[in-house]
Amino acid sequence: MEHAIRSKDLTRSFGKITVVHGLNLQVRPGAITAFLGPNGAGKTTTISLLLGLIKATSGSCEVLGLPPGHPLALAQIGALVESPSLYDHLTGMENLEITRLMRDHPKVELDRVLKLVNLTGDANRPVREYSLGMRQRLGMALALMGQPSLLILDEPTNGLDPAGIQDMRELIRGLPKETGASVFLSSHLLAEVEQVAGDLVVIHKGRLRYQGPMEQLGAADQADLILRVGNTALAQSILETEGYRCREVEDRIWVRAQAAEAPRVAACLVGGGCDLYELTPRKANLEARFLALLEEA
C-alpha cells in the first residue's frame, strides 16, 4: 500500500463557508504523522471526512486504499477522538468486552490491548475510579481492538496532567513498532508532537501549508546564530548592512542564518571592528518553525 491516507482536491463547504480547500494529502504507511493547524484550521472537519462521518463537497479521498466510510476501511481503522465514551459503572475489562462482542473479535484481544496500554492490573476496577489518564489509555485500548492498520487520534492528550501526557506519548511512540499501525495524530501540543511524530501535515484556514518529514519544515530557515558581542548596536548595524535579519534578546544578538554561515558572520563582525565573544548555532524548535509558516500564510 503506497499511502495510508490520500486525497485529491478534497473540499468541504458548509453553506457559503468553505472549511477545507482542495487538500491533497499523502500520508505514508507505518509512520506517525502529526496533523497540525491552529484552531479553526479545518482539522476536525478533515478527520470527519476521512472517517466518512461527513461527505466531501468536491474532490475525493482514500483511507487504506478505500473510500471513507467503506465497511472494509472502517474495520481497519481505530479512532480516539478527544475523550472516549465509556460506561463508568462497568470495569475496564467489561467496556472492552462490549466492543469485542460487537465487532466479533477473538477473546485474546482483551489481554493484548490491555497489555499494550498498561492497564492489565486495573482491568477489573470500575471506570469511575479511573484517573483521566487511565480513561484515555482505555480509550486507546478500544481503538486498538482488532489490530487496526490505521489509528486516527484527535487530541489524545487533551486535559491530561504532565504524567498522563508522558504516558500517552510513550504509548503512541511505540505503536507502529508494536502493532504495525500507521498513526495520524491531531494535536495542538507542539512540544509533544515533536517528540513522537516523524512526518507533518500542516493546514491553515483549510489549506495545505506543508506535508513531509518534520525536520524539513522550514529547513531553509531553521537555525539562529546567537551572538555575545562587545557592542550590540554596532553588531546589528554591521549584520543588517550585510543583509542579515537580527534582533537583540537580553544581552545577546539573534541572527536569522544557517549554522554554515557562522564563519562569514564572525568575519563580518570582526572585520567591522566589533568584538565577538561567543557564537552559538541554535536550531529553532517545531513551535518556532510552525509559527513562521503561519506568518508566511
VEXDREN-927474 format. One record per atom (N, C-alpha, C, O, CB): y, z, x. Coordinates in steps of 0.05 Angstrom, whole numbers, plus 5000, padded with zeros to 4 digits. Atoms other than C-alpha are relative to their C-alpha. Glycine has a CB too. Example, Ala and Ser with C-alpha at 12.3 -4.5 7.8 and 13.67 -1.06 7.14 Angstrom:
497650005018 491051565246 502450005018 502450135039 500150254980 497649994984 497951435273 502250144985 504450184995 500949715009 
//
This chain:
497650005017 500050005000 502550005018 502850185034 500050254981 497650034983 506649775031 502150204994 503450305012 501149724997 497949825008 511250224991 499050204980 497550134961 502549854989 500649815021 510350874953 501849964976 501049994953 500350295011 498050065021 516650704913 501549765009 502449735032 501950254995 498450234994 520150044909 501549924974 500449924953 498249765010 498550105023 525649794863 501749765008 502349725032 501950234990 498450234995 529649164856 502249994979 501749974955 498449744998 497650015017 536749174827 499750204976 500650134954 500449724989 500549805021 534849804787 502750104989 504350215004 498350235010 497549935012 540449944738 499550154974 497750084959 501849754995 500149855025 541450454682 502850074990 504350195005 498250255003 497549945012 547350504636 499650174975 497650144961 501549744993 499949855025 549050994580 502549914986 504750004993 499950315005 497650115012 553650624534 501549825020 500349645032 501950224989 498450164981 559250344576 500050115028 501250005046 502949984990 500049864974 557950814634 497449935015 495249985005 500350304997 502350074983 553250554689 499650225020 501450285037 500449735014 500649774984 549951134724 498549925026 498950045047 498450214985 501550104977 545250754770 500649705003 500249554984 496950054997 499150284996 547750094800 498249855020 498449905044 502950005011 501450194983 542849584827 498650125025 498950015047 501849795009 501449874978 538550044870 497749835010 496049744995 499050284992 502250134987 533849714919 498750205019 499450225043 500949735016 501349794985 529250264943 497449905013 496049735002 499450244982 502550064986 523650204994 499150265014 499950315037 500349765021 500949744989 520150875005 497249965011 495349884997 500050224978 502650054988 514450845054 498050224994 498850454990 500449975031 502149815006 507851185041 499550195023 499950125046 497449864992 500849814980 505551805078 502350155013 501950295033 498449875020 497649884988 512652045093 501250204981 500750194957 502049795009 498249835016 517352585069 502749874999 504049855020 500150305010 497450145003 523452225042 501850174984 501250254962 499649724986 497949855014 529652615024 501849824984 502649614994 501650175020 498350165018 533652354965 502650164996 502650364982 498549944972 497549844999 540852574974 502349864986 502349614983 500850055029 497650105013 547352494938 501550234988 500350434980 499449794978 498549785012 553052924911 499350034970 498149854959 503049965004 500449975029 552953194840 501149764985 503349674991 501350274990 499150235015 553452624791 499549735014 500449535004 502950034995 500550254986 550852114841 498049824986 497849584991 499150065028 502150155014 545151904795 497250065009 495349915003 500549705004 502649934989 539352254829 498050064977 495849954977 500250245019 501849925022 536352564766 499349764982 497149734974 501250234983 500550245016 537151914727 498049825015 496349705002 502749854995 501850174985 533651534783 497250114999 495349964995 500949985029 502749885002 527852034783 498849964972 496449914970 500250305007 501050045027 527351974708 499049714996 497149664982 502250064979 500950285001 526851214716 497449965014 495649825004 502249825012 502550034985 521451274768 497650124985 495450024987 500350145027 502249875015 517351744724 499549874972 497749944958 500650294996 500450135026 518151284663 501150174977 500450114954 497249944996 498949835022 521951824624 502249854985 502649904961 501150265011 498050175013 527551324610 499549715011 498349685032 502950095006 500450284992 527650564614 502549895014 504849975008 499349834976 497850134986 531950144660 501549824982 500449694964 499049855025 498350195015 537749754631 499449725011 499349534996 503050075002 500750254987 536149204681 498750065027 498850295036 502449815003 501449974975 532249094745 497250114995 496350144972 501650195018 502849915002 525349364760 499450205022 500850225041 498149775000 501049834979 521549884799 497050034998 495850004977 501450284999 502949954999 514450034821 499650275013 500950345033 498649775015 500849754988 511350704836 497049985006 495449954988 500650254982 502850044991 504850664876 499049724992 496649704985 498250224989 500750285007 504849914861 499849954971 498949734963 497549945013 500350035029 505050024786 502750054986 504450184997 497950194989 497649945014 510550024733 500350294994 498350434990 500249834974 499749725006 513650704720 499050074972 499449924953 503050085002 501249925025 510151084664 497349884995 496049954975 501849914978 502750115003 503750684673 497950235003 498250395021 499449775021 501949784998 497751154660 498750035027 498350265036 497949964979 501349984974 494550984726 501950105021 501150245040 498949725009 497949904982 501151124762 500450304996 500550465015 502649854997 499549725006 502251784726 497750185009 498150415017 500450034970 502349854992 495252004743 500050065030 498750245040 497449854993 499949974971 497051944817 502650145009 503250155033 499749745014 497449884994 503852294813 500050304993 499250374971 502349854985 499449725006 505353034818 503050045001 504349935018 498550195020 497149975001 512253264799 500750304995 499450444980 501249834977 498849735004 516253914804 503049954998 504449895017 499350195024 497250055006 523053854771 501350274995 501050384973 500349804976 498749745001 527254474785 498050224993 496050255008 502350004979 501849785006 523855074751 497649914984 498049774963 501550234985 502450095015 516654964727 499850154974 500750384971 497550055017 500549875026 514655114655 497350155002 495250025006 499949794978 502449834997 509655694658 499750184976 501650254962 500250165026 500649805021 506256164609 500150275014 498350345029 497249944986 499649744986 508856844631 497850204994 497250375011 502750114992 502049795008 503557244593 497249945012 495450105010 499850024970 502650084987 497856864629 500250045030 502450055041 499349714993 500149984971 495656944700 500549725013 500549525000 497350115010 499750254985 496956424754 497649824997 497849584992 500650055029 502450155003 489756214750 499749884972 498849654970 497650185006 500250105028 489956144674 502049774995 501449584981 500550224980 498150225002 496255704679 498849755012 499049535001 502650075014 501250234986 492555254728 497649894984 497249654982 499150075028 502450085015 486255244685 500849834975 499449644969 498550254990 499150175023 490154974625 500549725009 499749534996 502650134987 499550274990 492654394666 497549865009 497149625004 502050015024 502550124990 485854284697 498449894976 497349674978 498350215015 501550095023 482554234628 501349764987 500049574978 499750234980 498650225012 487953774601 499649745015 499549525004 503050064998 500350244984 487153294659 497249955009 496649755022 501850035025 502850044994 479653374666 499449995030 498049825039 499049754986 500549994972 479753564739 497650195005 497150364989 502550105016 502249814993 473753904773 501150285006 503450315014 498449895024 499149734998 474054654776 500750085029 502250265033 497850194990 499449944972 474254644852 502949965007 503950065027 498349825018 497150044996 481454414845 501650265000 503650285013 501049804979 498649755003 483555114826 500350145027 502550225035 498750194980 499949874975 481655424892 501549845021 502849955039 497150065010 498750174980 484154834932 503150024998 504450075019 499249704996 497149995002 491254844904 501150285004 503350315015 500949894973 499149724995 491755604905 500250065030 502050195039 498150204987 499949964971 490055594979 502349855013 503649955031 497349915012 497850164989 495055044993 502750144998 504350135016 500149734986 497449885005 500755444963 500050305007 501950445001 500949964971 500249724991 498356124990 500350194976 501850394978 502050065021 500049825024 497256444921 497250104993 496950214971 501249854977 502749915006 489856594925 499850294993 498550374974 498149935023 500149715005 490957344928 501550094976 501150324967 501150145024 498549935024 495657334868 499249844976 500649854955 503049965005 500850195021 491856844824 499550144974 499950034952 497649855008 500849865025 489657374774 502250204990 501750364973 497550165005 497849855010 496457704765 501549854978 501749614980 502050075023 498450145020 500657554703 502449875013 503749995031 500950194978 497850144988 506057054719 502650154996 504550125012 500249724987 497549855004 511357524690 500550195023 502750295027 499850164974 499749824976 510157954753 500649845025 501049965046 497550165004 499550164976 511357364800 503050005007 504750014989 499049714995 497350054992 517657304841 500749714995 499049554989 500450075031 499250285005 521756674834 498749815020 497949595013 503149985002 501350174980 518856414899 497149954994 496049734998 500250135027 502850035008 511756534874 499849814977 497949664975 498750284993 500150195023 513356174809 500449715009 499149534999 502350084980 499750274990 515855574848 497549905014 496849665012 502449995019 502550084987 509555574890 497849944980 496149764984 499150215020 502050065021 505355604827 500749734987 498949574980 500050224978 499350265010 509355014801 499249785019 498449565010 503049984996 501050194980 507654654865 497049964998 496049745000 500850085029 502950025003 500354814855 499349834976 497449674977 498850294996 500450175024 500754504785 500549705007 499049534998 501850084977 499450274992 503953884816 497849885018 497449645018 502749985014 502050094981 498353844868 497349964988 495449865001 499850195023 502650035013 492653854818 499249714999 500849544992 500150124971 501050285001 488353234822 500649845025 500149605025 501249874977 499450144975 490553064893 501749754997 500749535003 497349935014 498250235005 496452614875 500749855026 500749975048 502550094986 499250164977 498452054922 503050025005 504049965027 499349704995 497049984997 505952174909 500950264986 500150324963 501449764987 498849765011 509752824898 503049944997 504349875017 499550255018 497150025004 516652784867 501150284994 500450404974 500649804976 499049725001 520453434878 503049994997 504449895014 499250165026 497150005006 527253544847 501050295003 500450464986 500649894971 498949744994 530854144877 497950225000 498150424985 502250074979 502249815001 524454534892 500850285010 499350475005 497749905016 499249744990 528255094927 502350124984 503650314992 500949985030 497849915017 533355184871 499850294993 497850374980 500249834975 500049725008 535155924863 498450185018 498450435013 499050024973 501749834983 530556174918 501650155021 503750065029 497849835014 498849854978 532456714968 499249885026 497449715027 499350314998 500750134974 532156555043 497050015006 496049815017 501550155022 502849994995 524956795048 498549794983 496649664993 498950284995 501350205018 522856364988 500649725009 498849555008 501050044972 499350274990 526555765017 498349935024 497349715027 503049985007 501750054976 522855845083 497149954993 495949775004 500250255019 502750055008 516155895048 499649724989 497749584995 499150214979 500150275013 517555265007 500349795021 499049585020 502149974978 499650194979 520054905069 497449955016 496649725021 502250105019 502450034985 513655045107 497849864984 496249704994 499050275010 501950125018 509454845047 500449704999 498549545002 500150124972 499350295003 513054175038 499449855026 498349635026 502949964991 500350134974 512954015112 497149935006 496649725018 501150185022 502850054994 505354055115 498549834980 496249764985 498650265003 501450145022 503753675051 498949725009 496649675003 501949964977 501250264993 503052965080 497550025017 495649875013 502049835014 502349974983 498253205134 497750124986 495450044989 500850175024 502249865013 494253675090 498949854975 496549884969 500950274992 500950135025 493953245027 500149695001 498849564985 501650094977 499750294998 495752535049 502149894981 502549654979 497449874994 498150095020 501152514995 502749925012 503550035032 500450224979 497350064994 507852175001 501850204985 501150284962 500849704993 498249805013 513652654984 502849874997 503949785017 500150265016 497350105006 520152434951 501550254990 501150354968 500049774978 498849745003 524753034955 503049984994 504549895011 499550175025 497249995007 531353114919 501150285005 499950474994 500549914971 498949744995 535653684944 502949985008 503849775018 498450155023 497249994991 542853894957 500250185025 502450215036 501850104978 500049824977 540854375014 499549835025 497249805033 498050234997 500350194978 542153915073 498750125024 497249995038 502749885007 501349874976 540154415126 497050024997 495650005016 501250285004 502849995005 533354485093 498749725002 496649695015 499450124972 501050274999 532453735085 499749915029 497749785036 501949814985 500050084972 534053635158 497550105015 496649985035 502550105014 502349884986 528154075177 497349904990 495249955002 500150304996 502550095011 522853745133 499649704998 497449605000 499550124974 500250285006 524453015120 500249825025 501649895044 502149924980 499850204979 523552415165 501749764992 503049645009 497349905008 498550235011 526751885120 502150104980 501850324969 498149804987 497949935019 533051895078 500649774981 500449534989 502550085015 498850195019 535551545016 502550144990 502450364979 498149924976 497449885009 542951685001 501349824980 501649584984 501950045025 498550155020 546451474938 502650144994 502850394997 498349964974 497449895007 553651574916 501149834978 501349594980 501950005025 499050145024 556451404848 498049794991 498849574982 502849885005 502150185010 549751084831 499349775018 497649615011 500849904975 500550234982 549950604890 498650105026 499150325035 502649865007 501449944975 545350594951 501949985023 503249785028 497649815004 498350004976 549150805013 498549995026 499549895046 501750254999 501650004976 543550895063 497150044993 496550204975 501050215021 502849925001 536050875069 498749925027 499349715039 498549854977 501250044974 531850935132 499550265014 499750475001 501749825017 500549754985 530051435186 502450185001 504750095004 499149935028 497949815000 534152065186 501849985025 504249995023 499050284997 498450004975 536152015259 501849765003 503649765020 498150015023 498350244998 539251325247 502450014981 504149834982 498449764994 497749975017 544151565194 502450065018 502550265031 499650224979 497749964984 550851485227 499549995030 500950115046 501350264994 500850004972 547451315293 502249915019 502349995042 497649825003 497850094982 553650965319 502250205003 504150165018 501149744989 497849815001 557751585306 499050284998 500050454984 501949944977 501349745003 553252185316 501050215019 500750455013 497049965004 499449804980 556052525377 502950065002 504649885001 498949915027 497349924992 562252915391 499850105028 497750215037 501150234981 499749884974 564453085461 501950234997 504250204988 500949795021 498349775002 567153785464 501150075027 499550115046 498450244988 498749974975 572153905519 501650265002 502850354982 501949765006 498249784994 575554505550 501749915023 500749855045 498450275007 498150124981 581754285588 502250195006 502550404992 501149734989 497749834992 587854575622 502449964981 504050154978 500849945028 497750065017 592854245574 499049834977 498649594979 502349855016 501150145024 590454065504 501849774990 500849564983 499450194978 498250215010 596653675485 499949755018 499949535008 502950104999 500250234981 596253245548 497349864996 497249614997 500350105029 502750125004 588753135537 500049824975 499049604976 497850224998 499950165024 589852895466 501649755003 500849544994 501150174977 498350234996 595452435487 498549795017 498649555010 502650085015 501450194983 591152115542 497749874985 497449624986 498850155025 502450115014 584952035498 500849824977 499649614973 498350234989 499150175023 588751755438 501149735011 500849534998 502250144984 499150244987 592151255485 497749815007 497949575006 501650065025 502450154993 585151035506 498449924975 496349794977 498250175018 501350095025 583250935432 498050204989 496550134970 498649755005 501849805010 579251575421 501250164978 503650234978 499050185023 499149815021 579751995358 499350285009 497050335018 498649944972 500549734991 580352725375 501650204984 503650134972 500650035030 498549785014 582553395346 499550255015 497650295030 499150024970 500249744987 583754095370 498550204982 499350234958 502850115008 501649805015 578654625347 500050255017 498750265038 497149904993 499649754985 580555325370 501149925027 503349815029 497350165003 499050064973 581255255446 498649765012 498649725037 499750245018 501550244991 577154605451 501249754988 502649754968 497050034994 499450275010 578353865442 497449874992 495649855008 501649835021 502450155010 573253495399 500749715000 502649624987 499150104972 499550284997 572752765416 497749854985 495449914991 500249915030 502150165014 569052275370 499249775018 500549575020 501149894972 501050204981 564951895421 497150055005 496150275001 501650025026 502849974992 557851765443 499850165026 501650165042 498749725003 500549844975 554852215496 500149825024 500949915046 497350144998 500050184977 554151595540 502849945011 503149845033 498649744993 497250054992 561751545542 501350235015 503650225023 501749944976 498949764987 562552235574 501249945028 503450045033 497850205004 498750064974 563751955645 502749874998 504549935013 498149835017 497550145004 569251495620 502250194990 504550194999 499749764981 498149815011 572552055580 501050195023 503450245025 498750174977 499349824978 572352515641 501949865020 503849975029 497550105014 498350154981 575251965686 502849964990 504749975005 498749735006 497350045013 580951835637 501750255003 504050245010 499749924971 498649755000 582852565635 500950075029 503250145034 498350234989 499449934972 582452695710 502049805011 503949885026 497450005017 498150204990 585952045725 502850034988 504849955001 499049724994 497449955013 591552235677 501250275008 503350344997 499749994970 498949754990 592652895713 499450244983 500750454985 502949975002 500749775017 589253345662 497550145012 495550015017 499449914971 502349854990 584653895688 497850024979 498350094956 500950295008 502449995017 577653855658 498150225009 497150215032 498649724999 501749774992 573654505658 497249984988 495350094999 501350254991 502650015013 567954335611 499849764982 501849694968 499550264983 500550235017 564953735575 497250024990 495350015005 500549725014 502749965011 559153825527 499549814976 501149814957 499650294990 500750165023 555953305481 499050174977 497550364982 497949785007 501049855024 554653565410 499249804979 500849644969 502250194989 501050185021 550353185362 500750114973 500150344966 496949965002 499249915027 553053215291 497550054983 495649904985 501849794987 502349945017 548353535241 500049824976 501849664972 500150304991 500350185023 545953195178 502350034981 503349834970 497450074985 497849965018 551453505136 502549845009 503849714992 500750304998 497650154990 556953215180 499649704997 501549564989 500450075030 500550295003 553652525180 500049924971 501049704964 497349935013 500050065028 552552555105 502849994989 503549804974 498350224985 497349995010 559752745090 501649765011 503349654997 501450265008 498650244989 562252195137 499349754985 500949584981 499349975030 500850245015 558151685099 501449994973 502249784964 496950014996 498649995026 561151915032 502949935003 504149804986 499750274987 497250064995 568151875062 500449705003 502449594993 501050155025 499950294997 566751155081 499949864973 501249654968 497849905018 500350125027 564751015009 502550034983 502549944960 497650124985 
//
